Amino acid sequence: MAPEQIRGKPQPASDQYALGIIAYEWLCGVRPFQGTMWEILNQHQSNQPPPLREKLPDLPLMVEEIILKALAKEPQERFARVLDFATALQQANHVEKPSPPLSTSRLPLTLLPTDVLPHPQQIPGKPAISQPRQASNQPAIPQPRQVPSKLPSRKSLLVKNPTLSTFAAVPPTVSVPSSVSSSHISSPRTPQPAIVPSMLPAVRRSPTRRKLILFMGLILLIVGSSVFLSAPVISSLGKIDPFAPSPIIAPPLVTATTAARAYAVGTMKTGVISGFDSAHTSWNPYEKVLNRTNVFHLQLDWSYPTGAEIWTSPAIANGVVYVGSDDHKLYAFDATCRRDCQPLWSYPTDAGIESSPAIANDLIYVGSLDHKLYAFDTTCRKDCQPLWFYATDAGIWSSPAVANGLVYVGSGDNKLYAFDASCRSICQPLWSYPTGGPIWTSPAIANGVVYVGSDDHKLYAFDATCRRDCQPLWSYTAGGRVRTPAVANSVVYVGSADRKLYAFDATCRRDCQPLWSYPTDGTIWSSPAIANGVVYVGSLDHKLYAFDATCRRDCQSLWSYAMGGIWSSPAVANGLVYVGSDDRKLYAFDASCRSACQPLWSYAASSWIRSSAAVANGMVYVGSYDGKFYAFGL
């Protein structure tokens, strides 16, 4: 039973979850969750299924990812249609079959390290697995002579694709040892095919693969019958259109190239702001490269020294990484750069930049302590100047948020401002509202409401459709300054200087009170992150906390981990939680962990990490108080 069905809110995607459970049991012989009925219900709502490859080491990684996507806790994170689920399994099953020659193929496939299973010895804690012999009934496949035993690194396979402004694959060069006779080498004029998955040694179909084929047949049979039998009924209900194009952004087969394309398309559509989205969930749904298996290999690719400490969170879009620094500059770096990286451009403001950049509608918005909100053109790559700026009456620490055609930003002059996002020159606020204290925090927008915290100890909620003379729908007074809110699953989470994390009903429109609050032993400057049914937040009591996002009353932490004081807001991507600390480390945790959680990976900088990490296309970016901007990759 799907988590939303347990909560009494079933929907068409609930059936896909149930089918995913059947697929899981079909492949490995056991269901993902065990225990009493109540224990199993709780696990469905909060626990991630154990990885299939722990039970089936020979199972293709893509198959496991497809099954786990169907078992996502949130319905919107699953496949848009069950047919997409079946298609993804079918494509994963055929990845080893011969492909047409490149001369006749419309879309040549180049082998990427992420397209094939890693060698068993490269997976920590996994025993080596012998390679099955080639099946005798397999047709002979021409093999390139003397293929190097070690594939080229991911870095050598990725180049900038100007049409996508992202990563694209280039064929690896196959070197031929001098010991090979020249008669065995094709003429330079003869086109040489790239190494494709079909050219790898054929393997005999294991029982797991036979199960997968049978299961795909069952799914296609179910889908085929259900579409024709239930389409009129579903259409008449007006809930979904079974024949509508799938809104899914990321393609079912995950490679470095497709993941980069999915990120580019997704961020182009929704923009990238502090907290990743307008609801400030800090969850990146497009990252598919870094995961629990390979995060151990994450290492520093490059760093760039700015002239002062970095508090802001980076933003990545259109193949460019943007970050501000207290040296009074906004920097832009090429996201494809992997070594000795220098800025594409930088722009000097008249004071430090502690506002994180926001990218939407081909514009970059950022605030500065020189009292100004700036807007830059994202297509600029050299000597960039602002398209416009607006001067408030105090410094801007708040990070802009963009949604519904408006740009919201707070200021130290005690006001929340709203601008028309379509404006390109001499822009003025549509409206502003004076609170009783400076607004250091970033607004969050969800379900037609704008939430913002203020130093007057209040959380404010405004109607997002308002365009003039806007007043709060409601406000709540906490015991201290209120930080940046985050919204998910109809709940608003926000921390406060009174050392509490608060949760409010996001459907409330008047006289709203907290659903619950949890006291920590330190001020909460960190903004919450929400993903996969868990809420993460840091505290200056030196702990990272995790809470069950389905909890609505008397909530306690699932787990906490002690590190240094945490100003950084957690970031979640592809089953990993990243957070910086005043112990000078950037950490990565397994997001499926529910108790006694320990870091999977950490990196020690030379000073505090108060910037929040940004993750995209297998890279992790973060700033540090040592003035350096760090980039990590595999």
C-alpha positions as CSV (number, residue, x, y, z in Angstrom):
1,M,0.0,0.0,0.0
2,A,1.4,3.4,-1.0
3,P,2.2,6.0,1.7
4,E,-0.5,8.4,0.4
5,Q,-3.0,5.6,0.4
6,I,-2.2,4.8,4.1
7,R,-2.9,8.4,4.8
8,G,-6.2,8.1,3.1
9,K,-5.4,10.0,-0.1
10,P,-5.0,7.3,-2.8
11,Q,-4.5,8.4,-6.4
12,P,-3.6,6.6,-9.7
13,A,0.1,6.6,-8.8
14,S,-0.7,4.5,-5.8
15,D,-1.2,1.5,-8.1
16,Q,2.2,2.0,-9.6
17,Y,3.7,1.8,-6.1
18,A,1.9,-1.5,-5.4
19,L,3.2,-2.8,-8.7
20,G,6.7,-1.7,-7.8
21,I,6.4,-3.8,-4.6
22,I,5.4,-6.8,-6.7
23,A,8.4,-6.1,-9.0
24,Y,10.7,-6.0,-6.0
25,E,9.4,-9.3,-4.6
26,W,9.4,-10.9,-8.0
27,L,13.1,-10.2,-8.5
28,C,14.5,-11.0,-5.1
29,G,12.0,-13.3,-3.5
30,V,11.1,-11.1,-0.5
31,R,9.1,-7.9,0.0
32,P,11.1,-4.8,1.0
33,F,9.4,-4.3,4.4
34,Q,9.0,-6.9,7.1
35,G,7.4,-6.9,10.6
36,T,4.0,-6.5,12.2
37,M,1.2,-4.8,10.2
38,W,1.8,-1.5,12.1
39,E,5.6,-1.8,11.6
40,I,5.1,-2.4,7.8
41,L,2.7,0.6,7.5
42,N,5.2,2.8,9.2
43,Q,8.0,1.6,7.0
44,H,6.0,2.2,3.8
45,Q,5.6,5.8,4.9
46,S,9.2,6.6,6.1
47,N,11.7,3.9,5.2
48,Q,13.5,3.5,1.9
49,P,13.4,-0.1,0.4
50,P,16.8,-2.0,0.9
51,P,18.8,-1.8,-2.3
52,L,18.0,-4.8,-4.6
53,R,21.6,-5.2,-5.6
54,E,22.4,-6.2,-2.1
55,K,20.4,-9.4,-2.7
56,L,21.1,-9.5,-6.5
57,P,24.6,-8.3,-7.3
58,D,24.2,-9.2,-11.0
59,L,21.1,-7.0,-11.3
60,P,21.7,-4.1,-13.7
61,L,22.0,-0.8,-11.8
62,M,19.4,0.8,-14.1
63,V,16.8,-1.8,-13.2
64,E,17.3,-1.1,-9.5
65,E,16.9,2.6,-10.1
66,I,13.8,2.1,-12.1
67,I,12.2,-0.1,-9.4
68,L,13.1,2.4,-6.7
69,K,11.7,5.3,-8.7
70,A,8.3,3.4,-8.8
71,L,8.6,3.1,-5.0
72,A,9.2,6.8,-4.4
73,K,7.4,8.0,-1.3
74,E,5.9,11.0,-3.1
75,P,3.5,10.2,-6.0
76,Q,4.9,13.0,-8.1
77,E,8.4,11.4,-7.9
78,R,7.2,8.2,-9.5
79,F,6.8,7.6,-13.2
80,A,4.0,9.8,-14.7
81,R,2.3,6.6,-16.1
82,V,2.6,2.9,-15.4
83,L,3.4,2.6,-19.1
84,D,6.6,4.7,-18.5
85,F,7.5,2.3,-15.8
86,A,7.2,-0.6,-18.2
87,T,9.0,1.2,-21.0
88,A,11.9,2.0,-18.7
89,L,12.3,-1.7,-17.7
90,Q,12.1,-2.7,-21.3
91,Q,14.9,-0.3,-22.3
92,A,17.0,-1.4,-19.4
93,N,16.6,-5.0,-20.5
94,H,17.7,-4.3,-24.0
95,V,20.8,-2.3,-23.2
96,E,23.0,-5.3,-23.9
97,K,21.5,-6.1,-27.3
98,P,23.5,-5.2,-30.5
99,S,22.9,-1.7,-31.8
100,P,23.0,-0.7,-35.5
101,P,26.3,0.6,-36.8
102,L,26.9,4.3,-36.2
103,S,26.7,5.1,-39.9
104,T,23.0,4.0,-39.8
105,S,22.1,4.9,-36.2
106,R,20.3,8.2,-35.8
107,L,21.5,8.7,-32.2
108,P,24.9,7.0,-31.6
109,L,25.5,5.8,-28.1
110,T,28.9,6.3,-26.6
111,L,29.9,4.3,-23.6
112,L,30.0,6.4,-20.4
113,P,31.2,5.1,-17.1
114,T,27.7,5.6,-15.7
115,D,26.1,3.5,-18.5
116,V,27.6,0.2,-17.3
117,L,27.8,-1.5,-14.0
118,P,30.9,-0.7,-12.0
119,H,33.4,-3.5,-11.5
120,P,32.3,-5.4,-8.4
121,Q,35.6,-4.7,-6.7
122,Q,34.8,-1.0,-6.9
123,I,31.7,-1.3,-4.7
124,P,32.7,-1.0,-1.1
125,G,31.8,-4.2,0.9
126,K,30.7,-6.2,-2.2
127,P,32.4,-9.5,-3.1
128,A,33.9,-9.9,-6.5
129,I,31.7,-11.5,-9.1
130,S,33.1,-13.7,-11.8
131,Q,32.1,-12.7,-15.4
132,P,29.8,-15.3,-17.0
133,R,31.0,-16.9,-20.1
134,Q,29.6,-15.9,-23.5
135,A,26.5,-17.9,-24.3
136,S,27.1,-20.2,-27.2
137,N,23.9,-19.3,-28.9
138,Q,24.7,-15.6,-29.0
139,P,25.6,-14.2,-32.4
140,A,29.2,-13.2,-32.8
141,I,29.7,-9.5,-32.3
142,P,32.8,-7.8,-33.9
143,Q,35.1,-6.7,-31.1
144,P,37.7,-3.9,-31.5
145,R,41.2,-5.3,-31.1
146,Q,43.2,-4.7,-28.0
147,V,40.6,-2.6,-26.2
148,P,42.2,-1.0,-23.2
149,S,41.2,-2.7,-20.0
150,K,40.6,0.6,-18.2
151,L,37.9,2.8,-19.6
152,P,38.6,6.5,-20.0
153,S,37.6,8.6,-17.0
154,R,34.3,10.5,-16.9
155,K,36.1,13.8,-17.2
156,S,37.7,12.8,-20.5
157,L,34.2,11.9,-21.9
158,L,32.4,15.1,-21.1
159,V,32.6,18.3,-23.1
160,K,30.5,21.3,-23.4
161,N,27.6,20.9,-25.8
162,P,26.8,24.4,-27.1
163,T,23.3,23.4,-28.2
164,L,22.3,22.2,-24.7
165,S,24.6,24.3,-22.6
166,T,25.4,21.2,-20.6
167,F,27.4,18.0,-20.8
168,A,27.6,15.8,-23.8
169,A,29.5,12.6,-24.6
170,V,32.4,12.3,-27.0
171,P,33.7,8.9,-28.2
172,P,36.7,7.7,-26.3
173,T,39.9,7.1,-28.3
174,V,40.9,3.5,-28.4
175,S,44.7,3.2,-28.4
176,V,46.2,0.2,-30.1
177,P,49.4,-1.2,-28.6
178,S,52.5,-1.4,-30.9
179,S,52.5,-5.1,-30.6
180,V,49.4,-5.4,-32.8
181,S,50.1,-6.0,-36.4
182,S,49.4,-3.1,-38.7
183,S,47.3,-5.5,-40.8
184,H,44.8,-5.6,-37.9
185,I,44.3,-1.9,-37.9
186,S,41.7,-0.4,-40.2
187,S,42.6,2.3,-42.6
188,P,42.3,5.9,-41.2
189,R,39.7,6.6,-43.8
190,T,37.5,3.8,-42.6
191,P,34.9,5.2,-40.0
192,Q,35.6,3.6,-36.7
193,P,32.6,2.9,-34.4
194,A,32.6,4.2,-30.9
195,I,32.5,1.6,-28.1
196,V,28.9,1.0,-27.5
197,P,27.2,-1.3,-24.9
198,S,26.4,-3.8,-27.6
199,M,30.1,-4.3,-28.3
200,L,30.8,-5.5,-24.7
201,P,31.1,-9.2,-24.2
202,A,27.7,-10.8,-24.3
203,V,26.5,-12.4,-21.1
204,R,24.1,-15.3,-20.7
205,R,20.7,-14.3,-19.4
206,S,20.6,-15.0,-15.7
207,P,17.5,-16.1,-13.7
208,T,17.2,-12.5,-12.7
209,R,17.0,-11.4,-16.3
210,R,14.5,-14.1,-17.2
211,K,12.4,-12.9,-14.2
212,L,12.6,-9.3,-15.5
213,I,11.5,-10.3,-19.0
214,L,8.5,-12.2,-17.6
215,F,7.6,-9.3,-15.3
216,M,7.8,-6.8,-18.2
217,G,5.4,-8.9,-20.1
218,L,3.0,-9.0,-17.2
219,I,3.2,-5.2,-16.8
220,L,2.6,-4.6,-20.5
221,L,-0.3,-7.0,-20.4
222,I,-1.8,-5.2,-17.4
223,V,-1.1,-1.7,-18.9
224,G,-2.6,-2.7,-22.2
225,S,-5.8,-4.1,-20.7
226,S,-6.1,-1.3,-18.1
227,V,-5.7,1.5,-20.7
228,F,-8.6,0.2,-22.9
229,L,-10.8,-0.9,-20.0
230,S,-10.4,2.0,-17.6
231,A,-9.7,5.0,-19.8
232,P,-13.3,6.0,-20.3
233,V,-14.0,5.7,-16.6
234,I,-10.9,7.7,-15.6
235,S,-11.6,10.3,-18.2
236,S,-15.2,10.7,-17.0
237,L,-13.9,11.3,-13.5
238,G,-11.9,14.2,-14.9
239,K,-8.9,13.4,-12.7
240,I,-6.3,12.4,-15.3
241,D,-6.0,11.9,-19.0
242,P,-4.4,8.5,-19.6
243,F,-3.4,9.4,-23.1
244,A,-1.9,12.8,-22.2
245,P,1.8,13.3,-22.9
246,S,3.9,12.3,-19.9
247,P,5.1,15.3,-17.9
248,I,8.1,13.4,-16.6
249,I,11.3,15.4,-17.1
250,A,14.1,12.9,-16.5
251,P,14.3,10.1,-19.0
252,P,14.0,6.6,-17.6
253,L,17.6,5.5,-18.6
254,V,20.1,7.4,-16.4
255,T,23.5,8.3,-17.9
256,A,25.7,11.3,-17.4
257,T,24.4,12.8,-20.6
258,T,20.7,12.2,-20.0
259,A,21.0,13.4,-16.4
260,A,22.6,16.6,-17.5
261,R,19.9,17.1,-20.1
262,A,17.2,16.5,-17.6
263,Y,18.8,19.0,-15.2
264,A,19.1,21.6,-18.0
265,V,15.4,21.1,-19.1
266,G,14.1,21.1,-15.6
267,T,15.9,24.2,-14.4
268,M,15.1,26.0,-17.6
269,K,11.4,25.5,-16.9
270,T,11.3,26.1,-13.2
271,G,14.5,28.2,-12.5
272,V,17.0,27.7,-9.7
273,I,16.8,29.7,-6.5
274,S,18.2,29.4,-3.0
275,G,16.6,26.2,-1.6
276,F,16.5,25.0,-5.2
277,D,12.7,25.7,-5.8
278,S,10.2,28.4,-4.9
279,A,8.9,26.3,-2.0
280,H,12.5,26.2,-0.7
281,T,12.5,22.4,-0.2
282,S,16.3,22.3,-1.0
283,W,15.6,19.1,-3.0
284,N,17.1,18.6,-6.5
285,P,15.0,16.0,-8.3
286,Y,17.2,16.0,-11.4
287,E,20.5,14.8,-10.0
288,K,21.1,11.2,-11.0
289,V,24.9,10.8,-11.1
290,L,26.0,10.9,-7.5
291,N,24.4,8.3,-5.3
292,R,25.0,6.1,-2.2
293,T,27.2,3.8,-4.1
294,N,29.7,6.2,-5.6
295,V,29.7,9.1,-3.2
296,F,32.7,7.5,-1.5
297,H,34.7,8.5,-4.6
298,L,33.8,12.2,-4.4
299,Q,36.9,14.3,-4.4
300,L,38.0,17.9,-4.9
301,D,38.2,18.9,-8.6
302,W,39.1,22.5,-8.2
303,S,38.8,25.5,-5.9
304,Y,38.9,29.3,-6.6
305,P,40.0,31.8,-3.9
306,T,37.8,34.9,-3.7
307,G,38.8,37.9,-1.7
308,A,36.6,37.2,1.4
309,E,34.3,34.6,3.0
310,I,31.5,33.0,1.1
311,W,28.1,32.8,2.9
312,T,25.9,32.3,-0.2
313,S,24.6,29.2,-1.8
314,P,25.7,28.6,-5.5
315,A,23.1,28.4,-8.3
316,I,23.7,26.3,-11.5
317,A,21.8,26.9,-14.7
318,N,22.6,27.0,-18.5
319,G,26.0,25.5,-17.9
320,V,27.1,28.2,-15.5
321,V,27.7,28.3,-11.8
322,Y,27.0,31.6,-10.0
323,V,28.1,32.5,-6.4
324,G,28.5,35.7,-4.4
325,S,31.3,36.6,-2.0
326,D,31.9,39.1,0.7
327,D,34.7,40.5,-1.5
328,H,31.8,42.5,-3.1
329,K,31.6,40.4,-6.3
330,L,29.2,38.1,-8.0
331,Y,31.1,35.3,-9.9
332,A,30.2,33.1,-12.8
333,F,32.1,29.9,-13.6
334,D,31.8,27.4,-16.5
335,A,30.1,24.3,-15.1
336,T,32.0,22.0,-17.5
337,C,35.3,23.1,-16.1
338,R,37.2,20.5,-14.1
339,R,40.6,21.9,-13.4
340,D,42.3,25.3,-12.7
341,C,39.0,27.0,-13.2
342,Q,38.8,30.8,-13.5
343,P,35.6,32.9,-13.6
344,L,33.9,33.6,-16.9
345,W,33.1,37.0,-15.4
346,S,32.6,38.8,-12.2
347,Y,30.8,41.9,-11.3
348,P,31.8,44.2,-8.5
349,T,29.1,45.7,-6.3
350,D,29.7,48.3,-3.6
351,A,29.5,45.9,-0.7
352,G,29.6,42.2,0.2
353,I,27.1,39.7,-1.3
354,E,25.5,37.4,1.2
355,S,22.3,36.9,-0.8
356,S,22.2,33.7,-2.9
357,P,21.6,34.1,-6.6
358,A,18.2,33.2,-8.1
359,I,17.8,32.2,-11.8
360,A,14.5,32.4,-13.7
361,N,13.2,33.7,-17.0
362,D,16.8,34.2,-18.4
363,L,17.7,36.5,-15.5
364,I,20.0,36.2,-12.5
365,Y,18.7,38.1,-9.4
366,V,21.0,38.8,-6.4
367,G,21.0,41.2,-3.5
368,S,24.0,43.1,-2.1
369,L,24.8,44.8,1.2
370,D,25.1,48.0,-0.9
371,H,21.3,48.1,-0.5
372,K,20.6,47.0,-4.1
373,L,18.8,44.2,-5.9
374,Y,20.5,43.4,-9.2
375,A,19.3,41.6,-12.4
376,F,21.7,40.2,-15.0
377,D,21.2,38.4,-18.3
378,T,22.0,34.7,-18.1
379,T,23.2,34.6,-21.7
380,C,26.1,36.9,-20.9
381,R,29.5,35.3,-20.8
382,K,31.9,38.2,-20.6
383,D,32.1,41.7,-19.1
384,C,28.5,41.4,-17.8
385,Q,26.6,44.4,-16.5
386,P,23.3,44.6,-14.7
387,L,20.2,45.0,-16.8
388,W,18.7,46.9,-13.9
389,F,19.0,47.4,-10.2
390,Y,16.7,48.8,-7.5
391,A,18.0,50.5,-4.3
392,T,16.3,49.8,-1.0
393,D,17.0,51.7,2.2
394,A,19.3,49.0,3.7
395,G,21.5,46.0,2.9
396,I,19.9,42.9,1.3
397,W,20.9,39.7,2.9
398,S,17.7,37.9,1.7
399,S,17.9,35.6,-1.3
400,P,15.4,36.4,-4.0
401,A,12.6,34.0,-4.8
402,V,10.7,33.8,-8.1
403,A,7.3,32.4,-8.7
404,N,4.0,33.2,-10.6
405,G,5.7,36.1,-12.5
406,L,6.9,37.9,-9.4
407,V,10.3,38.3,-7.8
408,Y,10.2,38.5,-3.9
409,V,13.0,39.7,-1.8
410,G,13.4,41.0,1.8
411,S,15.6,43.9,2.9
412,G,17.3,45.2,6.1
413,D,15.0,48.2,5.8
414,N,12.2,46.0,7.3
415,K,10.3,45.5,4.1
416,L,9.3,42.6,1.8
417,Y,9.4,43.7,-1.9
418,A,7.6,42.2,-4.9
419,F,8.8,43.0,-8.5
420,D,7.4,42.1,-11.9
421,A,9.6,39.3,-13.2
422,S,9.0,40.3,-16.8
423,C,10.6,43.7,-16.2
424,R,13.9,44.3,-18.0
425,S,14.7,48.0,-17.4
426,I,14.1,50.6,-14.7
427,C,12.1,48.2,-12.5
428,Q,10.1,49.4,-9.5
429,P,8.3,47.3,-6.9
430,L,4.7,46.4,-7.5
431,W,4.3,46.5,-3.7
432,S,6.2,46.3,-0.5
433,Y,5.1,45.5,3.1
434,P,6.8,46.9,6.2
435,T,7.4,44.3,9.0
436,G,8.6,45.2,12.5
437,G,12.2,44.2,11.8
438,P,14.8,43.5,9.2
439,I,14.2,40.6,6.8
440,W,17.3,38.6,6.5
441,T,15.6,35.5,5.2
442,S,14.5,34.2,1.8
443,P,10.8,34.0,1.0
444,A,9.2,30.6,0.2
445,I,6.2,30.3,-2.2
446,A,3.8,27.4,-2.4
447,N,0.1,26.7,-2.9
448,G,-0.6,30.4,-3.7
449,V,1.0,31.7,-0.6
450,V,4.2,33.6,0.1
451,Y,5.9,32.9,3.5
452,V,8.7,35.0,4.9
453,G,10.3,35.3,8.4
454,S,11.3,38.6,10.0
455,D,13.5,39.7,12.9
456,D,10.3,41.0,14.6
457,H,9.9,37.4,15.6
458,K,7.0,36.8,13.2
459,L,6.3,34.4,10.3
460,Y,4.2,36.2,7.6
461,A,1.9,34.7,5.0
462,F,0.8,36.7,1.9
463,D,-1.6,35.9,-1.0
464,A,0.7,35.2,-4.0
465,T,-1.9,36.5,-6.4
466,C,-1.8,40.0,-4.8
467,R,-0.3,42.7,-7.0
468,R,-1.0,45.9,-5.1
469,D,-1.4,47.1,-1.5
470,C,-0.8,43.6,-0.2
471,Q,-1.5,42.7,3.5
472,P,-0.6,39.5,5.3
473,L,-3.2,36.7,5.4
474,W,-1.9,35.9,8.8
475,S,1.2,36.1,11.0
476,Y,2.5,34.1,13.9
477,T,4.8,35.4,16.7
478,A,7.6,33.0,17.8
479,G,10.0,33.5,20.7
480,G,12.8,34.8,18.5
481,R,13.8,35.9,15.1
482,V,12.3,33.8,12.4
483,R,14.4,32.2,9.7
484,T,13.8,31.0,6.1
485,P,10.7,28.8,5.8
486,A,10.3,25.7,3.6
487,V,7.0,24.1,2.3
488,A,6.2,20.5,1.4
489,N,3.3,18.1,1.7
490,S,1.0,21.0,2.9
491,V,3.2,21.8,5.8
492,V,5.3,24.9,6.4
493,Y,8.5,24.3,8.4
494,V,10.6,27.2,9.8
495,G,13.3,27.6,12.5
496,S,13.7,30.4,15.0
497,A,16.2,32.0,17.2
498,D,14.1,30.7,20.1
499,R,15.8,27.3,19.3
500,K,12.6,25.7,18.0
501,L,11.6,24.1,14.7
502,Y,8.0,24.9,13.9
503,A,5.5,23.2,11.6
504,F,2.3,24.9,10.3
505,D,-0.6,23.7,8.2
506,A,0.0,25.2,4.8
507,T,-3.8,25.1,4.0
508,C,-4.5,27.5,6.9
509,R,-5.4,31.1,5.8
510,R,-6.3,32.7,9.1
511,D,-5.3,32.7,12.8
512,C,-2.8,29.9,12.1
513,Q,-1.0,28.1,15.0
514,P,1.8,25.5,14.9
515,L,0.9,21.9,14.3
516,W,3.9,21.1,16.5
517,S,7.3,22.5,17.5
518,Y,10.5,20.8,18.5
519,P,13.1,22.4,20.9
520,T,16.8,22.1,20.1
521,D,19.6,23.4,22.3
522,G,20.7,26.1,19.9
523,T,19.5,28.8,17.6
524,I,18.2,27.5,14.2
525,W,19.6,29.6,11.4
526,S,19.5,26.7,9.0
527,S,16.5,26.5,6.6
528,P,14.8,23.1,6.6
529,A,15.1,20.7,3.6
530,I,12.3,18.2,2.8
531,A,12.6,15.1,0.6
532,N,11.5,11.5,0.6
533,G,9.2,12.0,3.6
534,V,12.0,13.4,5.9
535,V,12.6,17.0,7.1
536,Y,16.3,17.9,7.8
537,V,17.4,21.0,9.7
538,G,20.6,22.1,11.4
539,S,21.1,23.9,14.7
540,L,23.8,25.9,16.4
541,D,23.6,23.1,19.1
542,H,26.0,21.4,16.7
543,K,23.5,18.8,15.5
544,L,21.8,17.9,12.2
545,Y,18.2,16.7,12.9
546,A,15.9,14.5,10.8
547,F,12.1,14.4,11.4
548,D,9.3,12.3,9.9
549,A,7.5,14.6,7.4
550,T,4.2,12.7,7.9
551,C,4.1,13.6,11.6
552,R,1.5,16.1,12.6
553,R,1.6,16.1,16.4
554,D,4.2,15.7,19.2
555,C,6.9,15.1,16.7
556,Q,10.3,13.8,17.8
557,S,13.5,13.5,15.7
558,L,14.2,10.3,13.9
559,W,17.9,10.8,14.4
560,S,20.5,13.5,15.0
561,Y,24.2,13.7,14.3
562,A,26.7,15.8,16.2
563,M,29.1,18.0,14.3
564,G,30.0,21.7,14.5
565,G,27.4,24.5,14.7
566,I,25.3,24.4,11.6
567,W,24.4,27.6,9.7
568,S,24.3,25.8,6.3
569,S,20.9,24.6,5.1
570,P,20.9,20.9,4.1
571,A,20.6,20.0,0.4
572,V,19.1,16.7,-0.9
573,A,19.8,15.0,-4.2
574,N,19.4,11.4,-5.4
575,G,19.2,9.8,-2.0
576,L,22.0,11.9,-0.4
577,V,21.8,14.8,2.1
578,Y,24.6,17.3,2.1
579,V,25.3,19.8,4.8
580,G,28.2,22.1,5.9
581,S,29.3,22.7,9.5
582,D,31.4,25.0,11.6
583,D,33.7,22.0,12.2
584,R,35.0,23.0,8.7
585,K,33.5,19.9,7.0
586,L,31.1,19.3,4.2
587,Y,29.1,16.0,4.9
588,A,27.0,13.6,2.9
589,F,24.5,11.3,4.6
590,D,22.3,8.5,3.2
591,A,18.8,9.9,2.9
592,S,17.3,6.4,3.4
593,C,18.8,6.2,6.9
594,R,16.2,6.4,9.7
595,S,18.2,5.8,12.9
596,A,21.8,6.1,14.2
597,C,22.9,7.7,10.9
598,Q,26.6,8.3,10.1
599,P,28.1,10.3,7.3
600,L,28.9,8.4,4.1
601,W,31.5,11.0,3.1
602,S,33.0,14.3,4.4
603,Y,35.6,16.8,3.2
604,A,37.6,19.1,5.5
605,A,38.0,22.7,4.3
606,S,40.3,25.2,6.1
607,S,37.5,27.1,7.7
608,W,33.7,27.1,8.5
609,I,31.3,26.0,5.8
610,R,28.2,28.2,6.2
611,S,27.2,28.1,2.5
612,S,24.7,25.5,1.5
613,A,25.8,23.0,-1.1
614,A,24.4,22.9,-4.7
615,V,24.5,19.6,-6.6
616,A,24.2,19.2,-10.4
617,N,25.3,16.6,-12.9
618,G,27.6,14.7,-10.5
619,M,29.2,17.9,-9.2
620,V,28.9,19.4,-5.7
621,Y,29.6,23.1,-5.2
622,V,30.0,24.9,-1.9
623,G,31.6,28.1,-0.5
624,S,33.6,28.4,2.7
625,Y,34.5,31.1,5.2
626,D,38.1,30.6,4.0
627,G,37.1,32.6,0.9
628,K,37.3,29.6,-1.4
629,F,34.7,28.3,-3.8
630,Y,35.0,24.5,-3.9
631,A,33.9,22.0,-6.7
632,F,33.8,18.3,-6.1
633,G,33.3,15.5,-8.6
634,L,33.9,11.8,-9.2
